């Protein structure tokens, strides 16, 4: 069974972070090993979250237990997300190095969580600094949102074309989320060495937290299962559209990941897929 080591938040009552990614990976038959960086009751967007950050030493010790059970060598992918301290990032970087030593074929997928348009930076400045300096260079793939890509690159990311230009400066293949596409649409931009693709869908007024975590998990599943980044990215876009549409239809305050089940693995939501040179690939 494929295995994903997830280094991110555990938020009990909200479908965000590492718990949401563990739930998302289940329909794909991927075994999650979530190692929490925080233990929260709910997303801070709802108010005081309850709980606290996991101490750096505890985070490191949990990883040592996972490693002692031989799972570093079995991991097909490492997914990183939210970190509460610079020390946690340092621990994660050291763990990634040990995973790679045990299994050189592992994929490292870094979601460089730092902030977003409305709140701006929502991690400590020193966390953002070490994520950019130490974690991003270890990634095989990056999944920043548009705001995070702008911060990492120092370039504006207000359109799909700008997203590609900014991504190219990082020296890594990138799947950018939350890219404004105009005409009431929002999308993902795949900026890989040989292709740059836009996948867009209708933008809804009210979207639950966690779509970036969902995209990262579905993209990870695609990389593990088929190794085709374009197919993985398209499915990620369709899954995100499927989830936010279902949340709106069911009046769900959180992404209904468990209720969707197999629909996340086989999403049918409308997504327009276009090469960024203007030649359409697909529009369904």
Helices and strands as residue ranges (DSSP letters): E 3-11, H 17-26, E 31-40, G 44-46, E 51-53, H 56-68, H 71-74, E 77-80, H 86-102, E 107-110, E 115-116, E 120-121, H 125-130, I 131-135, G 136-138, E 141-142, H 146-153, H 160-168, E 173-182, E 185-192, E 195-202, H 211-225, H 229-249, H 257-260, H 262-265, E 272-275, E 280-283
